[in-house]
Amino acid sequence: VPLEPARVERRGLKRSYNIGGWCLFFHFIGSNIVALMLMELITLILTALNKGVDSDVISSYMNGSSILAAINMVTYIAANVGLAAIGFKWSKTDYRSIIRPHGYNFAYAVQYCLIAMFIWFATTYLSLGIENIFDKFGYSVIVSDSEDIGVTGIGYAVMTVYTCIIAPITEEIFYRGMLLKVTSRANQRFAIFLTAVFFGLAHGNIPQFDLAFFLGIFLAHITLKHNSIVPAIVVHIFVNTSVTLLSLTDGNDNAEAAATMLLLAGAVVGLCLLLMFRKRDRLPATTPKQSRRGFAIAKTSVPIVLSFCFEVVYMLLLIFMK
């Protein structure tokens, strides 16, 4: 293999990055447009059925009921699964290659979940530090308020099922399934960080970007280690469910204190396990030849660059124009 990829090889590698990039681009554009269209359509229907009712009342009803939660769920299921399927088909990749884990067992599952608990704990304090910096300049990194969304029984159930089960599965199919598989053909290390960056940006705010980025690195690492998205799905479900359960302690000082102590204990164990894991299973190394086939080619991919710029600008607009 030559140090610099020949024209034919470069074209093939760029095609892989283009496939991943276009799927990312239409994932971002499509999910937002479809969600807005569904919201407008349902708003028009409710307005027609409830003539004379103030638009703010209808908006409040949509937020509090299961409607907005259902729109969010349907939109992202379609985006994650649909575009993952397109990416697999386009790249001629067998989707079954991401399902069966190799060398994975219950002990690994527990270990990975505890490591994820440490990552969650550490990034929480990192986010608080960043939030304090933004607050000093009069800006807030909290770009949306979810307290009034899905407050009814059905709405809360839909939000919980989506957050704890459906989102972890479908997001892993898209990010650690299709995207990681397509972009890791020449440089696995670069693909790990590429997918982690876009996974973080997809959440649209800095606190969730911090957790999603660092967790995304770990999830991509164990996906490549076991050649399956199953370990990542288990960890993702664990993290999202833990965050949901922790939110139930809001307003109860005793419960919050107990949950914090439990999280701290798990994080300490997770840190020890992470150090042991990194000593035994390091991130894939990058040779000089692989480095010429990673970022050097990805930066020439128009859809990769477009997707990155669109998502960064969108997140900054949410922060500075709130």
QUIMO-V591927 format. One line per field, one symbol per residue. phi: phi as a letter, one per 30 degrees, with the letter a starting at -180 (. if undefined). burial: # if it has 9 or more other ideal C-beta (glycine too) atoms within 8 Angstrom, else .. A space follows every 10 residues. Layout:
BEGIN
phi = ???
burial = ???
END
This chain:
BEGIN
phi = .decddedde dddddddddd dddddddddd dddddddddd dddddddddb djdddddddd dddddddddd dedddddddd dddddddddd dhcddddccd dcicbddded eddddddddd dddddddddd ddddddcicb ddcbccdcci ddeddddddd ddddbddedd dddddddddd ddccdcbddd dedddddddd dddiadedde dddddddddd dddddchade eddddddedd ddddddddde jcdddddddd dddddddddd dddddddddc bddedcdedd ddcceecedc dedddddddd dddddddddd cd
burial = ....#...## ..##.##### ########## #..##..##. .##..##... .......### ########## ########## #.######.. #.#.#..#.. #..#...##. ########## ####.##..# #..##...## #.#.....## .#..###### ########## ########## ####.##.## ########## ########## ########## ########## ########## ######..#. ....##.##. ..##.##### #.##..#... .....#..## ####.###.. #.######.# ##.##..##. ..
END
